[in-house]
Structures are given as C-alpha cells and as structure tokens.
Amino acid sequence: MNRILFALMLSCAAAPAMAVQPDEILEDPALEARARVLSKDLRCLVCRNESIDESNADLARDLRILLRERLTAGDTDDEAMDYIVNRYGEYVLLRPNVTGANWLLWAAGPAMLLVALVVGGGFVRNRSRATTKTEDALSADEQARLKSILEE
C-alpha cells in the first residue's frame, strides 16, 4: 500500500515538469526539436525567471504555440526569435544581447565585485598596519613599566 501511495505521489509531483502540452507538439521531429531549443531561450513573462518551455502559465503556452506557428510557416530560428522580440521586447529573452546600453548591465556585476575587492583589501591592509603601529608606540620606559606591572 505504501509503494502505491509513493508512486502516486511521485507521479503527481512530476506532472508539472511536462510544461509542453501534447497538443502543442509538432508532428515533424526536426521542427519540434528547433522549437524546444528556441523556447528554452525565451522567458515566461508571468513566471519571470523560467523559460516558456518549463512554464505552465497560459501566456507561456501562447508563446510556445506562436513560436511553433512561425517555425511551421517557414521562418528561420532568427526570424522567429526576432518576431517574438519585436512583439514583446528584449525582456522576453532569458539571455539578452550584449549590445547598446545592455553592456552596462553586463559589466556592472563584475565591476562592483572588483570595487568591493579593492575596498576590502585596502581596509584589511590599513587595519593590519594600525595594529602594528599601536604595538610599536611604547617607549623603552613604558615597556619596562608594563613588564613590571605584568610580573606583579
């Protein structure tokens, strides 16, 4: 009984993983393979960080169908992607092109990391210098007095 329950729960958990519905699948395996590859590069506008290939949202389904219609109509991969990008904007791409103002966004992360490393390194270096200067600040008389206090 436990095995049957486990199998039932496992099959229910795996059901959302099949986002592409059977009625969406193209009869031509080559076109379907192209559609699957392209749909993995398109963002679901409802789910944000999920591709339309993985999403169960209605809009993702509409985009999958639109993509398959464009491929069936004879569009190349680039033409189909350009059509969708022109219609929904570059935000629909999971990996936006590094052109125009987008290069600033791509460079911002590594630049901030570099600045953080430089500032952090300077902070650590200044802190270690301050520690050694404090230890050397005692004169010979002060060191002798400190030694006598510690020995008491």
GUKOLMI-164603 format. One record per residue: residue number from 1; residue in one letter; x, y, z of N, C-alpha, C in turn. Coordinates in steps of 0.02 Angstrom, whole numbers, padded with zeros to 5 digits, always signed. Example, Ala and Ser with C-alpha at 12.3 -4.5 7.8 and 13.67 -1.06 7.14 Angstrom:
BEGIN
r n:1 res:A neast:+00660 nnorth:-00284 nup:+00390 caeast:+00615 canorth:-00225 caup:+00390 ceast:+00660 cnorth:-00165 cup:+00390 .
r n:2 res:S neast:+00642 nnorth:-00112 nup:+00354 caeast:+00684 canorth:-00053 caup:+00357 ceast:+00645 cnorth:+00002 cup:+00394 .
# end
This chain:
BEGIN
r n:1 res:M neast:+00041 nnorth:-00059 nup:+00000 caeast:+00000 canorth:+00000 caup:+00000 ceast:+00043 cnorth:+00063 cup:+00000 .
r n:2 res:N neast:+00098 nnorth:+00061 nup:+00039 caeast:+00143 canorth:+00119 caup:+00042 ceast:+00177 cnorth:+00132 cup:-00025 .
r n:3 res:R neast:+00193 nnorth:+00078 nup:-00060 caeast:+00226 canorth:+00086 caup:-00126 ceast:+00178 cnorth:+00117 cup:-00176 .
r n:4 res:I neast:+00115 nnorth:+00098 nup:-00173 caeast:+00066 canorth:+00126 caup:-00219 ceast:+00056 cnorth:+00201 cup:-00204 .
r n:5 res:L neast:+00052 nnorth:+00217 nup:-00140 caeast:+00044 canorth:+00287 caup:-00120 ceast:+00106 cnorth:+00328 cup:-00141 .
r n:6 res:F neast:+00165 nnorth:+00299 nup:-00131 caeast:+00226 canorth:+00333 caup:-00151 ceast:+00228 cnorth:+00344 cup:-00227 .
r n:7 res:A neast:+00210 nnorth:+00294 nup:-00265 caeast:+00209 canorth:+00300 caup:-00338 ceast:+00159 cnorth:+00353 cup:-00361 .
r n:8 res:L neast:+00101 nnorth:+00355 nup:-00328 caeast:+00051 canorth:+00405 caup:-00345 ceast:+00075 cnorth:+00476 cup:-00330 .
r n:9 res:M neast:+00107 nnorth:+00484 nup:-00272 caeast:+00133 canorth:+00550 caup:-00253 ceast:+00190 cnorth:+00571 cup:-00301 .
r n:10 res:L neast:+00231 nnorth:+00524 nup:-00320 caeast:+00286 canorth:+00538 caup:-00365 ceast:+00260 cnorth:+00559 cup:-00434 .
r n:11 res:S neast:+00209 nnorth:+00526 nup:-00458 caeast:+00181 canorth:+00544 caup:-00523 ceast:+00146 cnorth:+00612 cup:-00521 .
r n:12 res:C neast:+00116 nnorth:+00628 nup:-00464 caeast:+00084 canorth:+00694 caup:-00457 ceast:+00137 cnorth:+00749 cup:-00454 .
r n:13 res:A neast:+00193 nnorth:+00735 nup:-00423 caeast:+00246 canorth:+00785 caup:-00417 ceast:+00280 cnorth:+00796 cup:-00485 .
r n:14 res:A neast:+00282 nnorth:+00746 nup:-00527 caeast:+00315 canorth:+00752 caup:-00592 ceast:+00270 cnorth:+00783 cup:-00645 .
r n:15 res:A neast:+00206 nnorth:+00787 nup:-00633 caeast:+00160 canorth:+00814 caup:-00683 ceast:+00175 cnorth:+00885 cup:-00705 .
r n:16 res:P neast:+00192 nnorth:+00932 nup:-00659 caeast:+00207 canorth:+01000 caup:-00682 ceast:+00271 cnorth:+01004 cup:-00724 .
r n:17 res:A neast:+00313 nnorth:+00954 nup:-00721 caeast:+00376 canorth:+00956 caup:-00759 ceast:+00364 cnorth:+00952 cup:-00834 .
r n:18 res:M neast:+00308 nnorth:+00926 nup:-00855 caeast:+00292 canorth:+00922 caup:-00926 ceast:+00252 cnorth:+00983 cup:-00947 .
r n:19 res:A neast:+00285 nnorth:+01039 nup:-00956 caeast:+00250 canorth:+01101 caup:-00972 ceast:+00224 cnorth:+01101 cup:-01043 .
r n:20 res:V neast:+00261 nnorth:+01073 nup:-01090 caeast:+00238 canorth:+01072 caup:-01159 ceast:+00182 cnorth:+01020 cup:-01164 .
r n:21 res:Q neast:+00124 nnorth:+01043 nup:-01183 caeast:+00065 canorth:+01000 caup:-01186 ceast:+00068 cnorth:+00957 cup:-01249 .
r n:22 res:P neast:+00039 nnorth:+00898 nup:-01246 caeast:+00041 canorth:+00853 caup:-01305 ceast:+00010 cnorth:+00884 cup:-01368 .
r n:23 res:D neast:-00040 nnorth:+00926 nup:-01360 caeast:-00071 canorth:+00956 caup:-01419 ceast:-00028 cnorth:+01011 cup:-01450 .
r n:24 res:E neast:+00025 nnorth:+01033 nup:-01415 caeast:+00070 canorth:+01083 caup:-01442 ceast:+00126 cnorth:+01052 cup:-01484 .
r n:25 res:I neast:+00141 nnorth:+00990 nup:-01473 caeast:+00198 canorth:+00958 caup:-01504 ceast:+00187 cnorth:+00951 cup:-01579 .
r n:26 res:L neast:+00237 nnorth:+00971 nup:-01618 caeast:+00234 canorth:+00968 caup:-01691 ceast:+00245 cnorth:+00897 cup:-01715 .
r n:27 res:E neast:+00216 nnorth:+00880 nup:-01772 caeast:+00224 canorth:+00813 caup:-01800 ceast:+00294 cnorth:+00802 cup:-01827 .
r n:28 res:D neast:+00324 nnorth:+00855 nup:-01854 caeast:+00392 canorth:+00849 caup:-01881 ceast:+00442 cnorth:+00852 cup:-01823 .
r n:29 res:P neast:+00480 nnorth:+00798 nup:-01812 caeast:+00527 canorth:+00797 caup:-01755 ceast:+00582 cnorth:+00851 cup:-01760 .
r n:30 res:A neast:+00603 nnorth:+00867 nup:-01821 caeast:+00655 canorth:+00918 caup:-01829 ceast:+00629 cnorth:+00987 cup:-01808 .
r n:31 res:L neast:+00568 nnorth:+01003 nup:-01830 caeast:+00538 canorth:+01067 caup:-01810 ceast:+00525 cnorth:+01070 cup:-01735 .
r n:32 res:E neast:+00503 nnorth:+01014 nup:-01707 caeast:+00491 canorth:+01011 caup:-01635 ceast:+00555 cnorth:+01021 cup:-01596 .
r n:33 res:A neast:+00609 nnorth:+00991 nup:-01620 caeast:+00674 canorth:+00999 caup:-01586 ceast:+00696 cnorth:+01072 cup:-01589 .
r n:34 res:R neast:+00688 nnorth:+01105 nup:-01647 caeast:+00705 canorth:+01176 caup:-01653 ceast:+00662 cnorth:+01218 cup:-01606 .
r n:35 res:A neast:+00597 nnorth:+01202 nup:-01603 caeast:+00552 canorth:+01240 caup:-01560 ceast:+00571 cnorth:+01232 cup:-01487 .
r n:36 res:R neast:+00591 nnorth:+01173 nup:-01466 caeast:+00610 canorth:+01161 caup:-01396 ceast:+00674 cnorth:+01200 cup:-01379 .
r n:37 res:V neast:+00722 nnorth:+01200 nup:-01425 caeast:+00784 canorth:+01237 caup:-01413 ceast:+00770 cnorth:+01311 cup:-01407 .
r n:38 res:L neast:+00729 nnorth:+01338 nup:-01452 caeast:+00714 canorth:+01410 caup:-01450 ceast:+00673 cnorth:+01428 cup:-01389 .
r n:39 res:S neast:+00626 nnorth:+01385 nup:-01370 caeast:+00583 canorth:+01402 caup:-01314 ceast:+00620 cnorth:+01401 cup:-01247 .
r n:40 res:K neast:+00678 nnorth:+01368 nup:-01245 caeast:+00718 canorth:+01369 caup:-01184 ceast:+00755 cnorth:+01436 cup:-01176 .
r n:41 res:D neast:+00758 nnorth:+01475 nup:-01230 caeast:+00791 canorth:+01540 caup:-01227 ceast:+00742 cnorth:+01598 cup:-01218 .
r n:42 res:L neast:+00677 nnorth:+01583 nup:-01215 caeast:+00627 canorth:+01635 caup:-01206 ceast:+00600 cnorth:+01634 cup:-01135 .
r n:43 res:R neast:+00594 nnorth:+01692 nup:-01105 caeast:+00571 canorth:+01700 caup:-01036 ceast:+00495 cnorth:+01699 cup:-01033 .
r n:44 res:C neast:+00468 nnorth:+01665 nup:-00983 caeast:+00397 canorth:+01669 caup:-00969 ceast:+00385 cnorth:+01738 cup:-00937 .
r n:45 res:L neast:+00341 nnorth:+01777 nup:-00966 caeast:+00329 canorth:+01844 caup:-00940 ceast:+00288 cnorth:+01844 cup:-00876 .
r n:46 res:V neast:+00259 nnorth:+01788 nup:-00858 caeast:+00221 canorth:+01782 caup:-00796 ceast:+00267 cnorth:+01757 cup:-00740 .
r n:47 res:C neast:+00307 nnorth:+01706 nup:-00756 caeast:+00349 canorth:+01673 caup:-00705 ceast:+00417 cnorth:+01706 cup:-00696 .
r n:48 res:R neast:+00436 nnorth:+01752 nup:-00737 caeast:+00497 canorth:+01791 caup:-00735 ceast:+00559 cnorth:+01751 cup:-00752 .
r n:49 res:N neast:+00586 nnorth:+01711 nup:-00707 caeast:+00650 canorth:+01677 caup:-00719 ceast:+00641 cnorth:+01604 cup:-00739 .
r n:50 res:E neast:+00591 nnorth:+01592 nup:-00778 caeast:+00577 canorth:+01524 caup:-00802 ceast:+00567 cnorth:+01529 cup:-00877 .
r n:51 res:S neast:+00592 nnorth:+01480 nup:-00914 caeast:+00582 canorth:+01481 caup:-00986 ceast:+00511 cnorth:+01461 cup:-01003 .
r n:52 res:I neast:+00489 nnorth:+01479 nup:-01064 caeast:+00421 canorth:+01460 caup:-01084 ceast:+00417 cnorth:+01384 cup:-01093 .
r n:53 res:D neast:+00474 nnorth:+01352 nup:-01102 caeast:+00475 canorth:+01279 caup:-01110 ceast:+00457 cnorth:+01245 cup:-01044 .
r n:54 res:E neast:+00474 nnorth:+01276 nup:-00988 caeast:+00462 canorth:+01246 caup:-00922 ceast:+00398 cnorth:+01270 cup:-00889 .
r n:55 res:S neast:+00371 nnorth:+01326 nup:-00912 caeast:+00316 canorth:+01359 caup:-00878 ceast:+00248 cnorth:+01329 cup:-00897 .
r n:56 res:N neast:+00203 nnorth:+01329 nup:-00849 caeast:+00134 canorth:+01307 caup:-00861 ceast:+00086 cnorth:+01365 cup:-00869 .
r n:57 res:A neast:+00110 nnorth:+01427 nup:-00868 caeast:+00067 canorth:+01485 caup:-00873 ceast:+00034 cnorth:+01488 cup:-00942 .
r n:58 res:D neast:-00025 nnorth:+01518 nup:-00944 caeast:-00062 canorth:+01523 caup:-01007 ceast:-00024 cnorth:+01564 cup:-01059 .
r n:59 res:L neast:+00009 nnorth:+01618 nup:-01037 caeast:+00047 canorth:+01659 caup:-01083 ceast:+00106 cnorth:+01620 cup:-01112 .
r n:60 res:A neast:+00138 nnorth:+01580 nup:-01071 caeast:+00194 canorth:+01538 caup:-01095 ceast:+00168 cnorth:+01489 cup:-01148 .
r n:61 res:R neast:+00110 nnorth:+01461 nup:-01136 caeast:+00080 canorth:+01415 caup:-01185 ceast:+00067 cnorth:+01452 cup:-01250 .
r n:62 res:D neast:+00040 nnorth:+01513 nup:-01246 caeast:+00027 canorth:+01553 caup:-01306 ceast:+00092 cnorth:+01568 cup:-01344 .
r n:63 res:L neast:+00145 nnorth:+01583 nup:-01307 caeast:+00210 canorth:+01596 caup:-01339 ceast:+00238 cnorth:+01533 cup:-01372 .
r n:64 res:R neast:+00230 nnorth:+01476 nup:-01339 caeast:+00253 canorth:+01413 caup:-01370 ceast:+00215 cnorth:+01399 cup:-01435 .
r n:65 res:I neast:+00150 nnorth:+01411 nup:-01434 caeast:+00109 canorth:+01399 caup:-01494 ceast:+00129 cnorth:+01449 cup:-01549 .
r n:66 res:L neast:+00139 nnorth:+01513 nup:-01530 caeast:+00160 canorth:+01564 caup:-01578 ceast:+00227 cnorth:+01546 cup:-01610 .
r n:67 res:L neast:+00274 nnorth:+01523 nup:-01569 caeast:+00340 canorth:+01504 caup:-01594 ceast:+00333 cnorth:+01445 cup:-01643 .
r n:68 res:R neast:+00293 nnorth:+01396 nup:-01626 caeast:+00284 canorth:+01338 caup:-01670 ceast:+00249 cnorth:+01358 cup:-01735 .
r n:69 res:E neast:+00202 nnorth:+01405 nup:-01731 caeast:+00169 canorth:+01430 caup:-01792 ceast:+00218 cnorth:+01464 cup:-01838 .
r n:70 res:R neast:+00263 nnorth:+01504 nup:-01809 caeast:+00313 canorth:+01539 caup:-01850 ceast:+00360 cnorth:+01490 cup:-01883 .
r n:71 res:L neast:+00381 nnorth:+01439 nup:-01846 caeast:+00427 canorth:+01389 caup:-01875 ceast:+00391 cnorth:+01348 cup:-01929 .
r n:72 res:T neast:+00329 nnorth:+01331 nup:-01917 caeast:+00290 canorth:+01294 caup:-01967 ceast:+00279 cnorth:+01335 cup:-02030 .
r n:73 res:A neast:+00273 nnorth:+01401 nup:-02022 caeast:+00264 canorth:+01446 caup:-02079 ceast:+00327 cnorth:+01453 cup:-02121 .
r n:74 res:G neast:+00383 nnorth:+01427 nup:-02096 caeast:+00445 canorth:+01429 caup:-02135 ceast:+00497 cnorth:+01478 cup:-02110 .
r n:75 res:D neast:+00485 nnorth:+01511 nup:-02054 caeast:+00534 canorth:+01558 caup:-02027 ceast:+00597 cnorth:+01520 cup:-02005 .
r n:76 res:T neast:+00654 nnorth:+01554 nup:-02011 caeast:+00715 canorth:+01527 caup:-01983 ceast:+00713 cnorth:+01539 cup:-01907 .
r n:77 res:D neast:+00761 nnorth:+01511 nup:-01872 caeast:+00764 canorth:+01520 caup:-01799 ceast:+00770 cnorth:+01595 cup:-01782 .
r n:78 res:D neast:+00814 nnorth:+01630 nup:-01818 caeast:+00824 canorth:+01701 caup:-01805 ceast:+00762 cnorth:+01742 cup:-01820 .
r n:79 res:E neast:+00728 nnorth:+01725 nup:-01874 caeast:+00667 canorth:+01762 caup:-01892 ceast:+00613 cnorth:+01752 cup:-01840 .
r n:80 res:A neast:+00605 nnorth:+01690 nup:-01817 caeast:+00554 canorth:+01676 caup:-01766 ceast:+00570 cnorth:+01712 cup:-01701 .
r n:81 res:M neast:+00633 nnorth:+01712 nup:-01680 caeast:+00652 canorth:+01747 caup:-01619 ceast:+00644 cnorth:+01822 cup:-01627 .
r n:82 res:D neast:+00664 nnorth:+01849 nup:-01685 caeast:+00656 canorth:+01921 caup:-01697 ceast:+00583 cnorth:+01941 cup:-01695 .
r n:83 res:Y neast:+00539 nnorth:+01900 nup:-01722 caeast:+00468 canorth:+01914 caup:-01722 ceast:+00442 cnorth:+01921 cup:-01650 .
r n:84 res:I neast:+00461 nnorth:+01873 nup:-01608 caeast:+00438 canorth:+01874 caup:-01538 ceast:+00470 cnorth:+01932 cup:-01500 .
r n:85 res:V neast:+00534 nnorth:+01945 nup:-01512 caeast:+00567 canorth:+02001 caup:-01478 ceast:+00537 cnorth:+02068 cup:-01499 .
r n:86 res:N neast:+00521 nnorth:+02075 nup:-01563 caeast:+00490 canorth:+02137 caup:-01587 ceast:+00420 cnorth:+02146 cup:-01556 .
r n:87 res:R neast:+00387 nnorth:+02092 nup:-01544 caeast:+00320 canorth:+02095 caup:-01517 ceast:+00319 cnorth:+02107 cup:-01441 .
r n:88 res:Y neast:+00364 nnorth:+02074 nup:-01404 caeast:+00364 canorth:+02077 caup:-01331 ceast:+00422 cnorth:+02115 cup:-01300 .
r n:89 res:G neast:+00470 nnorth:+02135 nup:-01340 caeast:+00528 canorth:+02171 caup:-01313 ceast:+00585 cnorth:+02123 cup:-01296 .
r n:90 res:E neast:+00643 nnorth:+02152 nup:-01284 caeast:+00702 canorth:+02111 caup:-01271 ceast:+00699 cnorth:+02077 cup:-01203 .
r n:91 res:Y neast:+00654 nnorth:+02099 nup:-01161 caeast:+00646 canorth:+02068 caup:-01094 ceast:+00626 cnorth:+01994 cup:-01100 .
r n:92 res:V neast:+00596 nnorth:+01975 nup:-01156 caeast:+00573 canorth:+01907 caup:-01164 ceast:+00631 cnorth:+01858 cup:-01173 .
r n:93 res:L neast:+00691 nnorth:+01883 nup:-01186 caeast:+00749 canorth:+01840 caup:-01194 ceast:+00779 cnorth:+01823 cup:-01125 .
r n:94 res:L neast:+00792 nnorth:+01759 nup:-01113 caeast:+00824 canorth:+01741 caup:-01049 ceast:+00896 cnorth:+01764 cup:-01047 .
r n:95 res:R neast:+00929 nnorth:+01766 nup:-01105 caeast:+00997 canorth:+01791 caup:-01110 ceast:+00998 cnorth:+01849 cup:-01159 .
r n:96 res:P neast:+00986 nnorth:+01911 nup:-01134 caeast:+00983 canorth:+01969 caup:-01179 ceast:+01048 cnorth:+01980 cup:-01216 .
r n:97 res:N neast:+01043 nnorth:+02012 nup:-01274 caeast:+01102 canorth:+02027 caup:-01314 ceast:+01145 cnorth:+02079 cup:-01278 .
r n:98 res:V neast:+01211 nnorth:+02073 nup:-01287 caeast:+01257 canorth:+02121 caup:-01257 ceast:+01271 cnorth:+02175 cup:-01308 .
r n:99 res:T neast:+01222 nnorth:+02217 nup:-01320 caeast:+01228 canorth:+02272 caup:-01368 ceast:+01198 cnorth:+02335 cup:-01337 .
r n:100 res:G neast:+01220 nnorth:+02392 nup:-01363 caeast:+01192 canorth:+02455 caup:-01340 ceast:+01203 cnorth:+02466 cup:-01266 .
r n:101 res:A neast:+01150 nnorth:+02486 nup:-01232 caeast:+01155 canorth:+02501 caup:-01160 ceast:+01158 cnorth:+02438 cup:-01118 .
r n:102 res:N neast:+01143 nnorth:+02380 nup:-01146 caeast:+01145 canorth:+02318 caup:-01107 ceast:+01215 cnorth:+02301 cup:-01083 .
r n:103 res:W neast:+01266 nnorth:+02324 nup:-01118 caeast:+01334 canorth:+02307 caup:-01096 ceast:+01348 cnorth:+02336 cup:-01027 .
r n:104 res:L neast:+01316 nnorth:+02392 nup:-01011 caeast:+01325 canorth:+02421 caup:-00944 ceast:+01298 cnorth:+02373 cup:-00890 .
r n:105 res:L neast:+01241 nnorth:+02342 nup:-00905 caeast:+01212 canorth:+02295 caup:-00857 ceast:+01256 cnorth:+02233 cup:-00849 .
r n:106 res:W neast:+01284 nnorth:+02210 nup:-00905 caeast:+01327 canorth:+02151 caup:-00902 ceast:+01392 cnorth:+02167 cup:-00865 .
r n:107 res:A neast:+01418 nnorth:+02227 nup:-00872 caeast:+01481 canorth:+02245 caup:-00841 ceast:+01473 cnorth:+02268 cup:-00769 .
r n:108 res:A neast:+01413 nnorth:+02286 nup:-00748 caeast:+01402 canorth:+02313 caup:-00681 ceast:+01419 cnorth:+02262 cup:-00627 .
r n:109 res:G neast:+01401 nnorth:+02200 nup:-00635 caeast:+01414 canorth:+02149 caup:-00584 ceast:+01488 cnorth:+02138 cup:-00572 .
r n:110 res:P neast:+01527 nnorth:+02122 nup:-00624 caeast:+01599 canorth:+02114 caup:-00614 ceast:+01633 cnorth:+02178 cup:-00589 .
r n:111 res:A neast:+01609 nnorth:+02236 nup:-00611 caeast:+01639 canorth:+02299 caup:-00588 ceast:+01627 cnorth:+02309 cup:-00514 .
r n:112 res:M neast:+01567 nnorth:+02295 nup:-00490 caeast:+01553 canorth:+02301 caup:-00418 ceast:+01594 cnorth:+02252 cup:-00377 .
r n:113 res:L neast:+01603 nnorth:+02191 nup:-00404 caeast:+01645 canorth:+02142 caup:-00369 ceast:+01717 cnorth:+02167 cup:-00364 .
r n:114 res:L neast:+01742 nnorth:+02194 nup:-00418 caeast:+01811 canorth:+02220 caup:-00418 ceast:+01818 cnorth:+02278 cup:-00368 .
r n:115 res:V neast:+01770 nnorth:+02323 nup:-00367 caeast:+01772 canorth:+02379 caup:-00319 ceast:+01770 cnorth:+02353 cup:-00247 .
r n:116 res:A neast:+01727 nnorth:+02304 nup:-00235 caeast:+01721 canorth:+02275 caup:-00167 ceast:+01787 cnorth:+02242 cup:-00146 .
r n:117 res:L neast:+01820 nnorth:+02207 nup:-00192 caeast:+01884 canorth:+02176 caup:-00175 ceast:+01937 cnorth:+02228 cup:-00160 .
r n:118 res:V neast:+01940 nnorth:+02281 nup:-00199 caeast:+01990 canorth:+02334 caup:-00188 ceast:+01977 cnorth:+02368 cup:-00121 .
r n:119 res:V neast:+01915 nnorth:+02387 nup:-00108 caeast:+01898 canorth:+02421 caup:-00045 ceast:+01911 cnorth:+02374 cup:+00015 .
r n:120 res:G neast:+01890 nnorth:+02312 nup:+00009 caeast:+01901 canorth:+02263 caup:+00063 ceast:+01975 cnorth:+02251 cup:+00076 .
r n:121 res:G neast:+02014 nnorth:+02244 nup:+00021 caeast:+02086 canorth:+02234 caup:+00028 ceast:+02119 cnorth:+02294 cup:+00061 .
r n:122 res:G neast:+02099 nnorth:+02354 nup:+00042 caeast:+02126 canorth:+02415 caup:+00073 ceast:+02108 cnorth:+02419 cup:+00146 .
r n:123 res:F neast:+02047 nnorth:+02400 nup:+00164 caeast:+02025 canorth:+02401 caup:+00233 ceast:+02067 cnorth:+02353 cup:+00275 .
r n:124 res:V neast:+02076 nnorth:+02292 nup:+00250 caeast:+02115 canorth:+02242 caup:+00287 ceast:+02188 cnorth:+02264 cup:+00294 .
r n:125 res:R neast:+02216 nnorth:+02292 nup:+00240 caeast:+02286 canorth:+02314 caup:+00243 ceast:+02295 cnorth:+02371 cup:+00292 .
r n:126 res:N neast:+02249 nnorth:+02420 nup:+00292 caeast:+02254 canorth:+02476 caup:+00339 ceast:+02244 cnorth:+02453 cup:+00411 .
r n:127 res:R neast:+02201 nnorth:+02406 nup:+00421 caeast:+02189 canorth:+02380 caup:+00489 ceast:+02250 cnorth:+02343 cup:+00516 .
r n:128 res:S neast:+02284 nnorth:+02305 nup:+00473 caeast:+02344 canorth:+02269 caup:+00496 ceast:+02401 cnorth:+02319 cup:+00510 .
r n:129 res:R neast:+02405 nnorth:+02372 nup:+00471 caeast:+02456 canorth:+02423 caup:+00484 ceast:+02443 cnorth:+02459 cup:+00550 .
r n:130 res:A neast:+02380 nnorth:+02474 nup:+00565 caeast:+02363 canorth:+02509 caup:+00626 ceast:+02380 cnorth:+02466 cup:+00687 .
r n:131 res:T neast:+02371 nnorth:+02401 nup:+00682 caeast:+02386 canorth:+02356 caup:+00738 ceast:+02461 cnorth:+02356 cup:+00752 .
r n:132 res:T neast:+02502 nnorth:+02353 nup:+00702 caeast:+02574 canorth:+02351 caup:+00713 ceast:+02600 cnorth:+02418 cup:+00738 .
r n:133 res:K neast:+02571 nnorth:+02473 nup:+00716 caeast:+02593 canorth:+02539 caup:+00740 ceast:+02576 cnorth:+02548 cup:+00814 .
r n:134 res:T neast:+02520 nnorth:+02522 nup:+00837 caeast:+02500 canorth:+02528 caup:+00907 ceast:+02548 cnorth:+02490 cup:+00951 .
r n:135 res:E neast:+02570 nnorth:+02432 nup:+00928 caeast:+02616 canorth:+02392 caup:+00968 ceast:+02685 cnorth:+02425 cup:+00973 .
r n:136 res:D neast:+02706 nnorth:+02459 nup:+00922 caeast:+02772 canorth:+02491 caup:+00922 ceast:+02771 cnorth:+02560 cup:+00956 .
r n:137 res:A neast:+02713 nnorth:+02583 nup:+00976 caeast:+02707 canorth:+02651 caup:+01004 ceast:+02735 cnorth:+02657 cup:+01075 .
r n:138 res:L neast:+02750 nnorth:+02603 nup:+01110 caeast:+02776 canorth:+02607 caup:+01179 ceast:+02851 cnorth:+02623 cup:+01178 .
r n:139 res:S neast:+02869 nnorth:+02670 nup:+01222 caeast:+02940 canorth:+02686 caup:+01228 ceast:+02973 cnorth:+02633 cup:+01272 .
r n:140 res:A neast:+03038 nnorth:+02638 nup:+01280 caeast:+03075 canorth:+02589 caup:+01320 ceast:+03054 cnorth:+02593 cup:+01393 .
r n:141 res:D neast:+03043 nnorth:+02654 nup:+01419 caeast:+03021 canorth:+02662 caup:+01489 ceast:+02952 cnorth:+02632 cup:+01499 .
r n:142 res:E neast:+02907 nnorth:+02644 nup:+01450 caeast:+02839 canorth:+02617 caup:+01456 ceast:+02840 cnorth:+02540 cup:+01453 .
r n:143 res:Q neast:+02883 nnorth:+02513 nup:+01411 caeast:+02887 canorth:+02440 caup:+01406 ceast:+02913 cnorth:+02410 cup:+01472 .
r n:144 res:A neast:+02963 nnorth:+02444 nup:+01503 caeast:+02990 canorth:+02420 caup:+01567 ceast:+02937 cnorth:+02424 cup:+01621 .
r n:145 res:R neast:+02899 nnorth:+02479 nup:+01623 caeast:+02846 canorth:+02486 caup:+01673 ceast:+02792 cnorth:+02433 cup:+01662 .
r n:146 res:L neast:+02773 nnorth:+02421 nup:+01598 caeast:+02722 canorth:+02371 caup:+01583 ceast:+02746 cnorth:+02302 cup:+01604 .
r n:147 res:K neast:+02809 nnorth:+02288 nup:+01593 caeast:+02837 canorth:+02223 caup:+01612 ceast:+02834 cnorth:+02214 cup:+01688 .
r n:148 res:S neast:+02850 nnorth:+02267 nup:+01725 caeast:+02848 canorth:+02262 caup:+01799 ceast:+02777 cnorth:+02253 cup:+01824 .
r n:149 res:I neast:+02728 nnorth:+02286 nup:+01791 caeast:+02658 canorth:+02279 caup:+01811 ceast:+02634 cnorth:+02207 cup:+01799 .
r n:150 res:L neast:+02652 nnorth:+02180 nup:+01741 caeast:+02630 canorth:+02113 caup:+01723 ceast:+02662 cnorth:+02059 cup:+01768 .
r n:151 res:E neast:+02722 nnorth:+02073 nup:+01793 caeast:+02756 canorth:+02024 caup:+01836 ceast:+02728 cnorth:+02023 cup:+01906 .
r n:152 res:E neast:+02694 nnorth:+02076 nup:+01928 caeast:+02667 canorth:+02079 caup:+01996 ceast:+02611 cnorth:+02033 cup:+02008 .
# end
